[in-house]
Amino acid sequence: MKRGQASHERTWTDAAAAVDWLTKHYLDNPPAGHGDGARQGSELDHKRTYALDVLPGGVDVSWVYYNRAGNIVSINVVCCPNIHHPDLACPLAL
């Protein structure tokens, strides 16, 4: 729905590549700590597993959290075709 913001360099046909992109940005902007580094690692593992499960089915993935500086971080992958909006055309032809 925001055609001007789509780009080929941020378009994937493989869910694993999209999840790698999400993970890179997550690690570049880590969430505020809970005092337990192991908990954050398991949280990332859970996020990755969920994303790898739902992206191939056409479900968008959004990771939203506060980083250590107190800023909100929102990292999103939007599927095309999308299970919730099947009539919307993809903004890019692959």
N, C-alpha and C positions, 0 to 999 in steps of 0.2 A: 504494500500500500504506500510505501515511501520509495518509489522507484529511483529518485535521484540519489539515494543513499546506498544503493546496491552497487557492488563492484565484482568483477571477475576474480580479483585476487583474494576476495573473501567469500568465495563460492566453492563449495565442496560437493562431491558426489559420494564421498566416503565418510560415514559418521565418525570413524576414528580420527580422521584428519581434523574435523570440526571440534572434536573433544580435545585434541592436542592444542588447538588454538585457544579454546576456553581455558585449559590448564595453564598455558603459557601466561595468559593475562592474569589469571588468579595468582600465580606464583610471583609475577612482576608487581602485583598489588595485593599483598597478603592481608587477610582479615585481622582485625584487632584480636589479640591473643586472649585466650581463656586461662592462661597460665599453664596449659598442658599441651605441649607440642605434639604428643601422640594423638590427642583428640583431634587436633586440626588435620593431621595426616589422615586419620580415618574418615574425617568429614570430606576431604578431597576425594578419597577413594570411593566413598558413597556417591558423591556428586558425579564422578566419572562413570561409575557403573550405571547409575540411573540414566544419564545422558546417552550412553551407548545403547541402552535398552529402548528408549523412546524415540530417539531421532529417526531411526529407519522407518518407524510407523507414522511419521509426519507430525510429530508433536514437538513444539518449540521448547527450548531450554533457556531458562534465565537463572543466573547466579547473581544475587544481590546481597550485599553485606557492607558493613563499615570497615574501612581499613584502619591501620594503626594510627594514621593522622586524624582519624575521626570523620573522614569523607566517605560518602556513599559510593560504592562501586557497583556498576550494573553491567554484566557481561551476558550477551544474548546471542543465541543462534535461532534463526527463524527458518522453518522448513518450507520447502516448496516442491511439490504440492503439500498443502497443509491440511491435516485431518479436520480442523475446525473451520477452515475457509476453502473448501474444495473448488468453489467457482472462481476464485481469484487466480488470475494468470500470474505466472512467475515473472518477476521484473527483468530477468536476464535469460537469454537463450544460451544454453551451454554448448 
